[in-house]
Amino acid sequence: MLSQLAQTMARAGLIAWACCLAMFLASIHPASAFIGVNWGTMASHPLPPNIVVGMLKDNGVTKVKLFDADSWTVSALAGSGIEVIVGIPNNQLNRLSNRYRYAKEWVKENVTTHLYNGGVDIRYVAVGNEPFLKAYNGSNLKTLFPALQNIQKALNEAGVGDKIKAVVPQNADVYDASSNMPSDGDFRSDIKGLMLDINQFLHDNNSPFVVNIYPFLSLYESSGFPYQFAFFDGGGKTINDKGKNYDNVFDANYDTLVWTLKKHGFSNMKIIVGEIGWPTEGHRYANVQIAKKFYDGFFKRMSANKGTPLRPGKLDVYLFGLLDEDQKSIEPGFFERHWGIFRYDGQP
């Protein structure tokens, strides 16, 4: 009974927090921080897109990242004023890498068809999603780069390449450090050459590096990981690296990427955090109390426009995610279905 009561009270607290999200987003000056959300649709009873778009607008969300380019979903964003990232799933990479005409058709059907007066404000096309994740065992190594090249070429030929860029949302495991110091960061040895080629292409097209960073997974994957280092409220051990102090894993991870890019001549490359969040169920560290602790600290950091030790100032980030998705694979863990700020039915 006490446990049930505690869960009820915790859920009530999260509802209050979710309701405050709108006020938080509205309080951030648009020039000082850039916060969007991921809109996943792997639910048994997905909400109608027009309802979700209403939720986004009601909560002051001005940017959304999709994992596909479903016409029903994308069309619902027309006239909303919301900036959109449309996605290409990994299972489409092989086809798009084989023939340029497939990429040209994809851009026509999923991008330019939505670009009309009062249409959809598409800013990026996400080619794949974490395609080089170690768990995929190299299955996308031969297809990702040519698919990326073909999509950007198709965007350019359609006359929208200056405004709409092809990007690749990467998992943070594409880089690592030989120690726990960000300055030791570099691309993973097995994909280093390919990552450098991709980065050069992105740089040449004035496209950003998109990375997904999950402090929760650092805690989940290592029993010895220092608990407080996953959050933003300090109180734990700090790392000093070349005069820069780190008291949380997000800053350390982000700046490991900054160091990695710098080492290979991409010092000024824009970085977008494509996913960051905390699950609310499915693990001892995945509950509403801890999620609130994480988001409270994260939002304070965003509103302070603090950035990271190597990249002070505004950060461009997308929360993961807007809604729980009860059809997602639970192979990584039961928490995979509970990343949403709202439940799959739209309730906090």
DRENVOKE-437565 format. One record per atom (N, C-alpha, C): residue in one letter; atom name; y, x, z. Coordinates in steps of 0.2 Angstrom, whole numbers. Layout:
N
   resn   name       Y       X       Z
      A     CA       Y       X       Z
...
***
This chain:
348
   resn   name       Y       X       Z
      M      N      -6       4       0
      M     CA       0       0       0
      M      C       6       4       0
      L      N       6      10       4
      L     CA      12      14       5
      L      C      13      18      -2
      S      N       8      20      -5
      S     CA       8      23     -11
      S      C      11      19     -17
      Q      N       9      12     -17
      Q     CA      11       8     -22
      Q      C      18       6     -21
      L      N      21       6     -14
      L     CA      28       5     -13
      L      C      32      11     -15
      A      N      29      17     -14
      A     CA      33      23     -16
      A      C      34      23     -23
      Q      N      29      21     -27
      Q     CA      29      21     -34
      Q      C      34      16     -36
      T      N      34      10     -33
      T     CA      39       5     -35
      T      C      46       7     -34
      M      N      47      10     -28
      M     CA      54      13     -26
      M      C      56      18     -31
      A      N      51      22     -33
      A     CA      53      28     -38
      A      C      55      25     -45
      R      N      51      20     -47
      R     CA      52      17     -53
      R      C      59      13     -53
      A      N      61      10     -47
      A     CA      67       7     -47
      A      C      73      12     -47
      G      N      72      18     -44
      G     CA      76      24     -45
      G      C      77      26     -52
      L      N      72      26     -56
      L     CA      72      29     -63
      L      C      76      23     -67
      I      N      75      17     -65
      I     CA      78      12     -69
      I      C      86      13     -68
      A      N      88      14     -62
      A     CA      95      15     -61
      A      C      97      21     -64
      W      N      93      26     -64
      W     CA      95      32     -68
      W      C      96      31     -76
      A      N      91      27     -78
      A     CA      91      26     -86
      A      C      97      22     -87
      C      N      99      17     -83
      C     CA     105      13     -84
      C      C     111      17     -84
      C      N     111      23     -80
      C     CA     117      27     -80
      C      C     117      32     -86
      L      N     112      32     -90
      L     CA     112      37     -95
      L      C     118      35    -100
      A      N     119      29    -101
      A     CA     124      26    -106
      A      C     131      29    -103
      M      N     132      28     -97
      M     CA     138      31     -94
      M      C     139      38     -94
      F      N     133      42     -94
      F     CA     134      49     -94
      F      C     135      51    -101
      L      N     132      48    -106
      L     CA     133      50    -113
      L      C     140      48    -115
      A      N     143      43    -113
      A     CA     149      40    -114
      A      C     155      45    -111
      S      N     153      48    -106
      S     CA     158      52    -102
      S      C     158      59    -105
      I      N     154      61    -110
      I     CA     154      68    -113
      I      C     158      68    -119
      H      N     163      72    -119
      H     CA     168      72    -125
      H      C     164      74    -131
      P      N     164      71    -137
      P     CA     160      73    -142
      P      C     161      80    -144
      A      N     166      83    -143
      A     CA     167      90    -145
      A      C     164      95    -140
      S      N     162      93    -134
      S     CA     160      97    -129
      S      C     152      98    -128
      A      N     148      93    -131
      A     CA     141      93    -130
      A      C     138      88    -135
      F      N     132      90    -137
      F     CA     129      86    -143
      F      C     122      84    -140
      I      N     121      78    -138
      I     CA     115      75    -136
      I      C     112      70    -140
      G      N     106      71    -143
      G     CA     103      65    -147
      G      C      96      64    -143
      V      N      93      59    -146
      V     CA      86      58    -144
      V      C      81      58    -149
      N      N      75      59    -148
      N     CA      69      58    -152
      N      C      66      51    -152
      W      N      65      48    -158
      W     CA      63      41    -158
      W      C      56      42    -161
      G      N      51      42    -157
      G     CA      44      41    -159
      G      C      41      34    -160
      T      N      36      33    -164
      T     CA      34      26    -165
      T      C      27      25    -164
      M      N      23      30    -161
      M     CA      16      30    -160
      M      C      14      25    -154
      A      N      16      19    -155
      A     CA      15      14    -150
      A      C      10       8    -153
      S      N       6       5    -148
      S     CA       2      -1    -151
      S      C       6      -7    -153
      H      N      12      -8    -149
      H     CA      17     -13    -151
      H      C      24     -11    -152
      P      N      25      -7    -157
      P     CA      32      -4    -158
      P      C      37      -9    -158
      L      N      43      -7    -155
      L     CA      49     -12    -155
      L      C      51     -12    -162
      P      N      54     -18    -164
      P     CA      57     -18    -171
      P      C      63     -13    -171
      P      N      64     -10    -177
      P     CA      69      -5    -177
      P      C      76      -7    -176
      N      N      77     -13    -178
      N     CA      84     -16    -176
      N      C      85     -16    -169
      I      N      80     -18    -165
      I     CA      81     -18    -157
      I      C      82     -11    -155
      V      N      78      -6    -157
      V     CA      79       1    -155
      V      C      86       4    -157
      V      N      88       2    -163
      V     CA      95       4    -165
      V      C     100       1    -160
      G      N      99      -5    -158
      G     CA     104      -8    -153
      G      C     104      -4    -147
      M      N      98      -2    -144
      M     CA      97       2    -138
      M      C     101       8    -139
      L      N     100      12    -144
      L     CA     103      18    -145
      L      C     111      17    -145
      K      N     114      12    -148
      K     CA     121      11    -148
      K      C     123       9    -141
      D      N     119       4    -138
      D     CA     121       2    -131
      D      C     122       8    -126
      N      N     117      13    -127
      N     CA     117      19    -123
      N      C     121      25    -125
      G      N     126      23    -130
      G     CA     130      29    -132
      G      C     127      34    -136
      V      N     121      33    -139
      V     CA     118      39    -142
      V      C     120      39    -150
      T      N     123      45    -152
      T     CA     126      46    -158
      T      C     121      50    -163
      K      N     115      52    -161
      K     CA     111      56    -165
      K      C     104      54    -163
      V      N     100      54    -168
      V     CA      93      52    -167
      V      C      88      57    -172
      K      N      83      59    -169
      K     CA      78      63    -173
      K      C      71      59    -174
      L      N      69      58    -180
      L     CA      63      54    -182
      L      C      58      59    -184
      F      N      51      56    -183
      F     CA      46      61    -185
      F      C      43      59    -192
      D      N      46      54    -195
      D     CA      44      52    -202
      D      C      50      50    -205
      A      N      49      46    -211
      A     CA      55      43    -215
      A      C      53      36    -217
      D      N      50      33    -212
      D     CA      48      26    -213
      D      C      54      22    -215
      S      N      53      18    -221
      S     CA      59      15    -224
      S      C      62      10    -219
      W      N      57       6    -216
      W     CA      60       1    -211
      W      C      64       3    -206
      T      N      61       9    -203
      T     CA      65      12    -197
      T      C      72      15    -200
      V      N      72      19    -205
      V     CA      78      22    -208
      V      C      83      17    -210
      S      N      81      12    -213
      S     CA      85       7    -216
      S      C      89       4    -210
      A      N      86       3    -204
      A     CA      89       0    -198
      A      C      95       4    -196
      L      N      95      10    -197
      L     CA     101      14    -195
      L      C     107      14    -200
      A      N     106      10    -205
      A     CA     112      10    -210
      A      C     118       7    -206
      G      N     124      10    -207
      G     CA     130       7    -205
      G      C     131       8    -197
      S      N     126      11    -194
      S     CA     126      12    -186
      S      C     131      18    -184
      G      N     132      22    -189
      G     CA     136      28    -187
      G      C     132      33    -183
      I      N     126      32    -183
      I     CA     121      37    -179
      I      C     119      42    -184
      E      N     120      49    -182
      E     CA     117      54    -187
      E      C     110      55    -186
      V      N     106      56    -192
      V     CA      99      55    -192
      V      C      96      61    -195
      I      N      90      63    -191
      I     CA      86      68    -194
      I      C      79      64    -196
      V      N      78      64    -203
      V     CA      71      61    -205
      V      C      66      67    -205
      G      N      60      65    -204
      G     CA      54      70    -204
      G      C      49      69    -209
      I      N      46      75    -210
      I     CA      40      75    -214
      I      C      34      77    -210
      P      N      29      73    -209
      P     CA      23      75    -205
      P      C      19      81    -208
      N      N      16      85    -204
      N     CA      12      91    -206
      N      C       7      89    -211
      N      N       4      83    -211
      N     CA      -1      81    -216
      N      C       2      80    -223
      Q      N       8      80    -224
      Q     CA      11      80    -231
      Q      C      13      87    -233
      L      N      13      92    -229
      L     CA      15      98    -232
      L      C      11     101    -238
      N      N       5     100    -238
      N     CA       1     103    -243
      N      C       3     100    -250
      R      N       4      93    -250
      R     CA       6      90    -256
      R      C      13      92    -258
      L      N      18      93    -254
      L     CA      25      95    -255
      L      C      25     102    -257
      S      N      20     106    -255
      S     CA      21     113    -257
      S      C      18     115    -264
      N      N      13     110    -266
      N     CA      10     111    -272
      N      C      14     110    -278
      R      N      18     105    -279
      R     CA      22     104    -284
      R      C      29     102    -282
      Y      N      34     105    -286
      Y     CA      41     103    -284
      Y      C      42      96    -286
      R      N      39      93    -291
      R     CA      41      86    -292
      R      C      39      81    -287
      Y      N      34      83    -283
      Y     CA      33      79    -277
      Y      C      38      79    -272
      A      N      41      85    -271
      A     CA      47      85    -266
      A      C      53      82    -269
      K      N      54      82    -275
      K     CA      59      78    -279
      K      C      59      71    -278
      E      N      53      68    -279
      E     CA      51      61    -278
      E      C      52      59    -270
      W      N      50      64    -266
      W     CA      51      62    -259
      W      C      58      62    -257
      V      N      62      66    -259
      V     CA      69      66    -258
      V      C      73      60    -260
      K      N      71      58    -266
      K     CA      73      52    -270
      K      C      72      46    -266
      E      N      65      45    -263
      E     CA      63      39    -260
      E      C      65      39    -253
      N      N      66      44    -250
      N     CA      67      44    -242
      N      C      74      47    -240
      V      N      78      50    -245
      V     CA      84      52    -243
      V      C      90      49    -247
      T      N      90      50    -253
      T     CA      96      48    -257
      T      C      96      40    -258
      T      N      90      37    -257
      T     CA      90      30    -258
      T      C      94      27    -252
      H      N      95      30    -247
      H     CA      99      28    -241
      H      C     106      30    -241
      L      N     108      34    -246
      L     CA     115      37    -246
      L      C     119      32    -250
      Y      N     122      27    -247
      Y     CA     127      23    -251
      Y      C     133      21    -246
      N      N     138      18    -248
      N     CA     143      17    -244
      N      C     141      12    -238
      G      N     141      14    -232
      G     CA     139      10    -227
      G      C     131      11    -225
      G      N     129      16    -228
      G     CA     121      18    -228
      G      C     120      22    -222
      V      N     115      26    -222
      V     CA     112      30    -217
      V      C     115      37    -217
      D      N     117      40    -211
      D     CA     120      46    -211
      D      C     115      51    -209
      I      N     111      53    -214
      I     CA     106      58    -214
      I      C     109      65    -214
      R      N     107      69    -209
      R     CA     110      76    -209
      R      C     105      82    -210
      Y      N      99      80    -208
      Y     CA      93      85    -209
      Y      C      87      82    -211
      V      N      83      86    -214
      V     CA      76      84    -216
      V      C      71      89    -212
      A      N      68      86    -207
      A     CA      63      91    -203
      A      C      57      91    -207
      V      N      55      97    -210
      V     CA      49      99    -214
      V      C      44     101    -209
      G      N      39      96    -207
      G     CA      34      98    -203
      G      C      36      97    -196
      N      N      32      97    -191
      N     CA      33      97    -184
      N      C      29     102    -180
      E      N      32     107    -177
      E     CA      29     113    -174
      E      C      23     115    -178
      P      N      24     117    -185
      P     CA      18     118    -189
      P      C      14     125    -187
      F      N      17     129    -184
      F     CA      14     136    -182
      F      C      12     136    -175
      L      N      11     130    -172
      L     CA       8     129    -165
      L      C       2     133    -165
      K      N       1     137    -160
      K     CA      -6     141    -159
      K      C     -12     136    -160
      A      N     -11     130    -157
      A     CA     -17     126    -157
      A      C     -19     124    -164
      Y      N     -15     124    -169
      Y     CA     -16     122    -176
      Y      C     -20     128    -179
      N      N     -21     134    -176
      N     CA     -25     139    -179
      N      C     -24     141    -186
      G      N     -17     141    -188
      G     CA     -15     143    -194
      G      C     -15     139    -200
      S      N     -17     132    -199
      S     CA     -18     127    -204
      S      C     -12     126    -209
      N      N      -6     128    -206
      N     CA       0     126    -210
      N      C       3     133    -213
      L      N       0     138    -212
      L     CA       4     145    -213
      L      C       5     145    -221
      K      N       1     143    -225
      K     CA       2     143    -232
      K      C       6     138    -236
      T      N       7     132    -232
      T     CA      10     127    -235
      T      C      17     125    -233
      L      N      19     128    -227
      L     CA      25     126    -224
      L      C      31     129    -228
      F      N      31     135    -229
      F     CA      37     138    -232
      F      C      38     136    -239
      P      N      33     135    -244
      P     CA      34     132    -250
      P      C      37     125    -250
      A      N      34     121    -245
      A     CA      37     114    -244
      A      C      44     114    -242
      L      N      46     119    -238
      L     CA      53     119    -236
      L      C      57     121    -242
      Q      N      55     126    -246
      Q     CA      59     128    -251
      Q      C      60     122    -256
      N      N      54     119    -257
      N     CA      55     113    -262
      N      C      59     107    -260
      I      N      59     106    -254
      I     CA      63     100    -251
      I      C      71     102    -251
      Q      N      72     109    -250
      Q     CA      79     111    -250
      Q      C      82     111    -257
      K      N      77     113    -262
      K     CA      79     113    -269
      K      C      80     106    -271
      A      N      76     101    -269
      A     CA      77      94    -271
      A      C      83      91    -269
      L      N      85      93    -262
      L     CA      91      91    -259
      L      C      97      94    -263
      N      N      97     100    -265
      N     CA     102     103    -269
      N      C     103     100    -276
      E      N      98      99    -279
      E     CA      98      96    -286
      E      C     100      89    -286
      A      N      99      85    -280
      A     CA     102      79    -279
      A      C     109      78    -277
      G      N     112      84    -276
      G     CA     119      85    -275
      G      C     121      84    -268
      V      N     116      84    -263
      V     CA     117      83    -256
      V      C     116      89    -252
      G      N     114      94    -255
      G     CA     112     100    -251
      G      C     117     103    -247
      D      N     123     102    -248
      D     CA     129     105    -244
      D      C     129     101    -237
      K      N     127      95    -237
      K     CA     128      91    -231
      K      C     121      90    -228
      I      N     116      89    -231
      I     CA     109      88    -229
      I      C     105      94    -229
      K      N     102      97    -224
      K     CA      99     103    -224
      K      C      91     102    -222
      A      N      87     106    -225
      A     CA      80     106    -223
      A      C      79     111    -217
      V      N      75     109    -212
      V     CA      74     113    -206
      V      C      67     112    -204
      V      N      65     117    -200
      V     CA      58     117    -197
      V      C      58     116    -189
      P      N      56     111    -186
      P     CA      56     111    -179
      P      C      50     115    -177
      Q      N      51     120    -173
      Q     CA      46     125    -171
      Q      C      45     124    -164
      N      N      39     125    -162
      N     CA      37     126    -155
      N      C      40     133    -152
      A      N      41     133    -146
      A     CA      44     139    -143
      A      C      39     145    -143
      D      N      32     143    -145
      D     CA      27     148    -145
      D      C      27     152    -151
      V      N      32     151    -156
      V     CA      33     156    -161
      V      C      36     162    -160
      Y      N      39     163    -154
      Y     CA      41     169    -151
      Y      C      39     170    -144
      D      N      39     176    -142
      D     CA      37     178    -135
      D      C      40     184    -133
      A      N      39     186    -127
      A     CA      41     192    -124
      A      C      36     196    -121
      S      N      36     203    -122
      S     CA      31     207    -119
      S      C      31     207    -111
      S      N      37     205    -109
      S     CA      38     205    -101
      S      C      41     198    -100
      N      N      44     197     -94
      N     CA      47     190     -93
      N      C      55     191     -94
      M      N      57     196     -98
      M     CA      64     197     -99
      M      C      65     194    -106
      P      N      71     190    -107
      P     CA      73     188    -113
      P      C      74     193    -119
      S      N      77     199    -116
      S     CA      78     204    -121
      S      C      72     207    -124
      D      N      66     206    -122
      D     CA      60     208    -125
      D      C      57     204    -130
      G      N      61     198    -132
      G     CA      59     193    -136
      G      C      58     195    -143
      D      N      53     193    -147
      D     CA      52     194    -154
      D      C      47     188    -156
      F      N      47     188    -163
      F     CA      42     183    -166
      F      C      35     185    -164
      R      N      31     180    -164
      R     CA      24     181    -163
      R      C      21     186    -168
      S      N      17     191    -166
      S     CA      15     196    -171
      S      C      11     193    -177
      D      N       7     188    -176
      D     CA       3     185    -182
      D      C       7     181    -187
      I      N      13     179    -185
      I     CA      17     176    -190
      I      C      24     179    -191
      K      N      25     185    -189
      K     CA      32     188    -189
      K      C      34     189    -196
      G      N      31     191    -200
      G     CA      33     192    -207
      G      C      35     185    -210
      L      N      31     180    -209
      L     CA      32     173    -212
      L      C      39     170    -209
      M      N      39     171    -202
      M     CA      45     169    -199
      M      C      52     172    -201
      L      N      51     179    -203
      L     CA      57     182    -205
      L      C      59     179    -212
      D      N      54     178    -216
      D     CA      55     175    -223
      D      C      59     168    -222
      I      N      56     164    -218
      I     CA      59     157    -217
      I      C      66     158    -214
      N      N      67     162    -209
      N     CA      73     163    -206
      N      C      78     165    -211
      Q      N      76     170    -216
      Q     CA      81     172    -221
      Q      C      83     166    -226
      F      N      78     162    -227
      F     CA      79     156    -231
      F      C      84     151    -228
      L      N      83     150    -222
      L     CA      87     145    -218
      L      C      94     148    -217
      H      N      95     155    -216
      H     CA     101     158    -216
      H      C     105     157    -222
      D      N     101     158    -228
      D     CA     104     158    -234
      D      C     107     151    -236
      N      N     104     146    -233
      N     CA     106     139    -235
      N      C     110     136    -229
      N      N     112     141    -224
      N     CA     117     138    -219
      N      C     113     133    -215
      S      N     107     134    -214
      S     CA     103     129    -210
      S      C     101     132    -203
      P      N     101     128    -198
      P     CA      99     130    -191
      P      C      92     132    -190
      F      N      91     135    -184
      F     CA      84     136    -181
      F      C      83     130    -176
      V      N      78     126    -177
      V     CA      76     121    -173
      V      C      70     123    -169
      V      N      71     122    -162
      V     CA      66     124    -157
      V      C      65     119    -152
      N      N      58     118    -150
      N     CA      57     113    -145
      N      C      55     117    -139
      I      N      59     115    -133
      I     CA      58     119    -127
      I      C      56     114    -121
      Y      N      50     115    -118
      Y     CA      48     111    -113
      Y      C      47     114    -106
      P      N      52     114    -102
      P     CA      50     117     -95
      P      C      44     114     -91
      F      N      43     108     -93
      F     CA      37     105     -90
      F      C      31     109     -91
      L      N      30     110     -98
      L     CA      24     114    -100
      L      C      23     121     -97
      S      N      29     124     -95
      S     CA      28     130     -92
      S      C      25     129     -85
      L      N      27     124     -82
      L     CA      24     122     -75
      L      C      17     120     -76
      Y      N      15     116     -81
      Y     CA       9     113     -82
      Y      C       4     118     -84
      E      N       6     123     -88
      E     CA       1     128     -91
      E      C      -1     134     -86
      S      N       3     135     -81
      S     CA       2     141     -77
      S      C       3     139     -69
      S      N      -3     139     -66
      S     CA      -3     138     -59
      S      C       1     142     -55
      G      N       3     148     -57
      G     CA       7     153     -54
      G      C      14     152     -56
      F      N      16     148     -60
      F     CA      23     147     -62
      F      C      28     145     -56
      P      N      33     148     -55
      P     CA      38     146     -49
      P      C      41     139     -50
      Y      N      39     135     -46
      Y     CA      41     128     -47
      Y      C      49     127     -48
      Q      N      53     130     -44
      Q     CA      60     129     -45
      Q      C      63     132     -51
      F      N      59     136     -54
      F     CA      62     139     -60
      F      C      61     134     -66
      A      N      58     129     -65
      A     CA      57     124     -71
      A      C      64     119     -71
      F      N      68     120     -66
      F     CA      73     115     -65
      F      C      80     119     -65
      F      N      85     115     -64
      F     CA      92     118     -65
      F      C      96     118     -59
      D      N      93     116     -53
      D     CA      97     116     -47
      D      C      96     122     -42
      G      N      93     128     -45
      G     CA      93     134     -42
      G      C      88     134     -36
      G      N      89     138     -31
      G     CA      85     138     -25
      G      C      79     143     -26
      G      N      78     146     -32
      G     CA      72     150     -33
      G      C      74     157     -35
      K      N      69     161     -37
      K     CA      70     168     -39
      K      C      73     168     -45
      T      N      78     173     -46
      T     CA      81     174     -52
      T      C      79     180     -56
      I      N      80     180     -62
      I     CA      79     186     -66
      I      C      85     189     -69
      N      N      86     195     -68
      N     CA      92     199     -71
      N      C      90     203     -77
      D      N      93     202     -82
      D     CA      91     205     -89
      D      C      97     208     -92
      K      N      98     214     -92
      K     CA     104     217     -95
      K      C     111     214     -92
      G      N     111     213     -86
      G     CA     117     210     -83
      G      C     118     202     -84
      K      N     113     199     -87
      K     CA     113     192     -87
      K      C     108     189     -82
      N      N     110     184     -78
      N     CA     106     181     -73
      N      C     103     175     -75
      Y      N      96     174     -74
      Y     CA      93     168     -76
      Y      C      89     164     -70
      D      N      91     158     -68
      D     CA      88     155     -63
      D      C      84     149     -65
      N      N      83     148     -72
      N     CA      79     143     -74
      N      C      75     145     -81
      V      N      70     142     -82
      V     CA      66     144     -88
      V      C      69     142     -95
      F      N      73     136     -95
      F     CA      76     134    -101
      F      C      81     139    -103
      D      N      85     142     -99
      D     CA      90     147    -101
      D      C      86     153    -103
      A      N      81     155    -100
      A     CA      77     161    -101
      A      C      74     160    -108
      N      N      71     155    -109
      N     CA      67     153    -116
      N      C      72     153    -121
      Y      N      77     150    -121
      Y     CA      82     149    -126
      Y      C      85     156    -128
      D      N      87     160    -123
      D     CA      90     166    -124
      D      C      84     171    -126
      T      N      78     170    -125
      T     CA      73     174    -129
      T      C      73     173    -136
      L      N      74     167    -138
      L     CA      75     166    -145
      L      C      82     169    -148
      V      N      87     169    -144
      V     CA      93     172    -146
      V      C      92     179    -147
      W      N      89     182    -142
      W     CA      87     190    -143
      W      C      83     191    -149
      T      N      78     187    -150
      T     CA      74     187    -156
      T      C      77     187    -163
      L      N      82     182    -163
      L     CA      86     181    -169
      L      C      90     187    -170
      K      N      93     189    -165
      K     CA      98     195    -165
      K      C      95     201    -168
      K      N      89     203    -165
      K     CA      85     209    -167
      K      C      84     209    -175
      H      N      84     203    -178
      H     CA      82     203    -185
      H      C      88     201    -190
      G      N      94     202    -187
      G     CA     100     201    -191
      G      C     103     194    -191
      F      N     100     189    -187
      F     CA     103     182    -187
      F      C     106     181    -181
      S      N     111     185    -178
      S     CA     114     184    -172
      S      C     118     178    -171
      N      N     121     175    -177
      N     CA     125     170    -177
      N      C     122     163    -179
      M      N     116     163    -180
      M     CA     112     158    -182
      M      C     112     152    -177
      K      N     114     146    -180
      K     CA     115     140    -176
      K      C     108     138    -173
      I      N     107     136    -167
      I     CA     101     134    -164
      I      C     102     127    -162
      I      N      97     123    -163
      I     CA      96     116    -161
      I      C      90     115    -157
      V      N      91     112    -151
      V     CA      85     111    -147
      V      C      82     104    -149
      G      N      77     104    -153
      G     CA      74      98    -156
      G      C      71      93    -151
      E      N      68      96    -146
      E     CA      65      92    -141
      E      C      65      95    -134
      I      N      67      91    -129
      I     CA      67      93    -122
      I      C      67      87    -118
      G      N      62      87    -113
      G     CA      62      81    -109
      G      C      57      83    -103
      W      N      55      77    -100
      W     CA      50      78     -94
      W      C      46      71     -94
      P      N      39      71     -93
      P     CA      35      65     -93
      P      C      36      62     -86
      T      N      34      56     -86
      T     CA      35      52     -80
      T      C      28      50     -77
      E      N      22      51     -81
      E     CA      16      49     -78
      E      C      11      54     -81
      G      N       5      54     -78
      G     CA      -1      58     -81
      G      C      -2      65     -79
      H      N       1      67     -73
      H     CA       0      74     -70
      H      C       3      74     -64
      R      N       1      78     -59
      R     CA       4      79     -53
      R      C      12      81     -53
      Y      N      13      84     -59
      Y     CA      20      86     -59
      Y      C      24      81     -64
      A      N      20      76     -66
      A     CA      23      71     -71
      A      C      24      64     -67
      N      N      30      63     -64
      N     CA      31      57     -61
      N      C      38      56     -61
      V      N      40      50     -59
      V     CA      47      48     -60
      V      C      52      52     -56
      Q      N      50      54     -50
      Q     CA      54      58     -45
      Q      C      56      64     -48
      I      N      51      68     -51
      I     CA      52      74     -53
      I      C      56      74     -60
      A      N      54      69     -64
      A     CA      58      68     -70
      A      C      65      67     -69
      K      N      67      63     -64
      K     CA      74      62     -62
      K      C      77      69     -59
      K      N      73      73     -56
      K     CA      76      79     -53
      K      C      78      83     -59
      F      N      73      84     -64
      F     CA      74      88     -70
      F      C      80      85     -74
      Y      N      81      79     -76
      Y     CA      86      76     -80
      Y      C      93      76     -76
      D      N      93      75     -69
      D     CA      99      76     -66
      D      C     102      83     -67
      G      N      98      88     -66
      G     CA     100      95     -67
      G      C     102      96     -74
      F      N      98      94     -79
      F     CA     100      95     -86
      F      C     106      92     -88
      F      N     107      85     -86
      F     CA     113      82     -88
      F      C     120      85     -85
      K      N     119      87     -79
      K     CA     125      91     -76
      K      C     126      97     -80
      R      N     121     101     -82
      R     CA     122     107     -86
      R      C     126     105     -92
      M      N     124     100     -96
      M     CA     126      98    -102
      M      C     134      95    -101
      S      N     135      92     -96
      S     CA     142      89     -95
      S      C     147      95     -93
      A      N     144     100     -90
      A     CA     148     106     -88
      A      C     149     110     -94
      N      N     146     109    -100
      N     CA     147     113    -106
      N      C     146     120    -105
      K      N     141     122    -101
      K     CA     139     129     -98
      K      C     136     133    -103
      G      N     131     130    -107
      G     CA     127     134    -112
      G      C     122     138    -108
      T      N     120     144    -111
      T     CA     116     149    -108
      T      C     120     155    -107
      P      N     117     160    -103
      P     CA     120     167    -102
      P      C     122     170    -109
      L      N     118     170    -114
      L     CA     119     173    -120
      L      C     123     168    -125
      R      N     123     162    -124
      R     CA     126     157    -129
      R      C     130     152    -124
      P      N     135     154    -121
      P     CA     139     150    -117
      P      C     143     144    -122
      G      N     144     139    -119
      G     CA     147     133    -122
      G      C     142     128    -124
      K      N     144     124    -129
      K     CA     140     118    -131
      K      C     133     119    -133
      L      N     129     115    -132
      L     CA     122     116    -134
      L      C     120     109    -138
      D      N     117     110    -143
      D     CA     115     104    -148
      D      C     108     103    -146
      V      N     106      97    -143
      V     CA     100      95    -140
      V      C      98      88    -141
      Y      N      91      87    -142
      Y     CA      88      80    -143
      Y      C      83      79    -137
      L      N      84      74    -133
      L     CA      80      72    -128
      L      C      73      70    -131
      F      N      68      71    -128
      F     CA      61      69    -130
      F      C      58      65    -123
      G      N      58      59    -124
      G     CA      60      55    -130
      G      C      63      48    -128
      L      N      65      44    -132
      L     CA      68      38    -131
      L      C      62      33    -128
      L      N      56      33    -131
      L     CA      51      28    -128
      L      C      45      31    -127
      D      N      41      28    -122
      D     CA      34      30    -121
      D      C      30      28    -128
      E      N      25      32    -129
      E     CA      21      31    -135
      E      C      13      30    -133
      D      N      11      24    -132
      D     CA       4      23    -129
      D      C      -2      25    -134
      Q      N       0      27    -141
      Q     CA      -5      28    -145
      Q      C      -5      36    -147
      K      N      -2      40    -143
      K     CA      -2      47    -144
      K      C      -8      50    -142
      S      N     -11      55    -145
      S     CA     -17      59    -142
      S      C     -16      61    -135
      I      N     -21      61    -131
      I     CA     -21      63    -124
      I      C     -24      70    -124
      E      N     -26      73    -129
      E     CA     -29      79    -129
      E      C     -26      84    -125
      P      N     -19      85    -126
      P     CA     -15      90    -122
      P      C     -15      87    -114
      G      N     -15      81    -113
      G     CA     -15      78    -106
      G      C     -13      71    -107
      F      N     -14      67    -101
      F     CA     -12      60    -101
      F      C      -5      59    -101
      F      N      -1      64     -99
      F     CA       6      64     -99
      F      C       9      63    -106
      E      N       5      65    -111
      E     CA       8      65    -118
      E      C      11      58    -120
      R      N       8      53    -117
      R     CA      10      46    -118
      R      C      16      43    -114
      H      N      19      48    -110
      H     CA      24      46    -105
      H      C      30      50    -105
      W      N      33      52    -111
      W     CA      39      56    -111
      W      C      45      52    -112
      G      N      44      45    -112
      G     CA      50      41    -114
      G      C      55      40    -108
      I      N      61      40    -109
      I     CA      66      37    -105
      I      C      65      30    -103
      F      N      62      26    -108
      F     CA      61      19    -108
      F      C      53      19    -109
      R      N      50      13    -107
      R     CA      43      12    -108
      R      C      42      10    -116
      Y      N      36      10    -118
      Y     CA      35       8    -125
      Y      C      38       1    -127
      D      N      39      -3    -122
      D     CA      42     -10    -124
      D      C      49     -10    -123
      G      N      52      -5    -121
      G     CA      59      -4    -121
      G      C      62      -5    -113
      Q      N      58      -6    -109
      Q     CA      60      -7    -102
      Q      C      60       0     -99
      P      N      65       1     -94
      P     CA      66       7     -91
      P      C      60       9     -86
***
